[in-house]
């Protein structure tokens, strides 16, 4: 689908003024094009497999960038299997300086039209929201970041460092293009990953509660456990029944707590988030954990909270089990999958060895079945220059909003950059209520009140990060 082929939706004053904290400056061209291009991107079903239209999304973005002043020779669309990735460079005045990279992905997870209230690949604007698969993860954010760069160019700005748009094509699945891009851009000074909302709006008032930047991620790893024995007739039970042995192993692992720990980012998170937590008991536990991660009272409270337990330490949980071959036979083989989210700083071999010790079952054979879809990556540093730049940008866009560093329990393209020693930070411009975040779910949507302050945010951030 070509740029400009969908109907243009006009951002009315009423819609724009619904923003809870709106930047005073307006950007008529950019504001209009953010919504127009987002709708066109959503209409392209960029899902892995037959009919994948990710390459068409890349072409759509290429045409928009050329229209915005980019030299066609500075834009690459690189095909890879059924997808593609895009790298577009705005050359800086000093080519000796390492570039600033803006990262996002163009693919989306599958969505079945029969499950949705609206067709997931027919963009709909309704009551101040843009509906469709990719609205919040992450086509809107990718377009907003790109259009803001076009606006900066429209204003006559010349970056000292090159600004590079780097959008992957399979972040939701194999991340092959994510790895390829990171390898190509491993000379970058910094990566700004705009994948998903960074700000949270109040459920009651719709006003900004806080904004967070993500400086680290836990590593996704799957381990397979297998227990085998000769089996036999069920009328002659054996003491080493594979199902019984596996159940005991899984019970031990399920009740095991890895050592709680902190790094600079999570310590700052617990300290700052405690100030905003309305539940007094939880706030006290967060504060105490930041001071002493071994505090037993704090750990009891935090481990009982599903939203907090993954932020304390490495977590490993049984997710699949299979075994036995007949109702009247002793099992000859039982397998189970253990899914782990590993705290930065630990290797997959180290965690598997710890699980083997916890299992305490010589017959249990462990193996790492993750493959190449994940990589161990350290947390990015608490870079004062980055923190100052995003703090200034958030204030310009949304006003004096509390800013909290965080470490994600999931994974994104950032891990491939971090694994190569490139600092990468999740730092998108958008704000959303927690109850309205339907990324990967049904009826995904994005509040359009993000457009104007989002442009303000990126203009400030790009200027500061590329100036020196």
Buried (B, 14 or more C-beta within 10 A) or exposed (E): BEBBEBEEBEBEEEBBEBBBBBBEEBBEEBBBBBBBBBBBBBBBBBBBEEEBBBBBBBBBBBBBBBEBEBEEEBBBBBEBEBBBBBBBBBBBEEEEBBBBBBBBBBBBBEBEEEEBEBBBBBBBBEEBBBBBBBBBBBBBBBBBBBBBBBBBBBEEBEBEBBBBBBBBBBBBBBBBBBBBBBEBBBEBBBBBBBBBBBBBBBEEEBBBBBBBBBBBBBBBBBBBBBBBBEBBEEEEEEEEBBBBBBBBBBEBBEEBEBEBBBBBBBBBBBBBBBEEBEEEEBBBBBBBBBEEBEBEEBBEBBBEBEEBBBBBBBBBEBEEBEBBEEEEEBBBBBBBBBBBBBBBBBEBEEBBEBBBEBBEBEBBEBEBEBEEBBBBBBBBEBBEEBBEBBBBBBBBBBBEBBBBBBBBBEBBBBBBBBBBEBBBBBBBBBBBBEEBBBBBBEBBBBBBBBBBBBBBBBBBBBBBBBEE
